[in-house]
Amino acid sequence: MIRQIITDVLLALAVVTVAASAIGLLRTTTAADRLHYVTPAAVVAPLLVAAAVFVRQGLDENTGETLVAAGFMLVTAPYLSHATIRAVHGQAGQRKETRREEPRRKEPRR
């Protein structure tokens, strides 16, 4: 009985996290802001679902696979976010060369 309640609470928190992220996506205008609102839905919600599976099933093979998948998502999410924002800004694979201007020399007055 208590496991069912904890599982339901964890799944409800995952749903609330995804719903709040979706509302945030609708309210923002820039890609960087949208990426910030996608991150909780992509990282926190799967961890809550993995925790719910762990509470419901206990420690077995399915739980182990779920925890490995959640860990993989947790580790790779920052890299995916970084690559996405670089691609949005058009910097993927290219570096902008910045030229340094030499300071102008003052010409002596005549």
Order of alpha helices (4+ residues) and beta strands (2+ residues): alpha-alpha-alpha
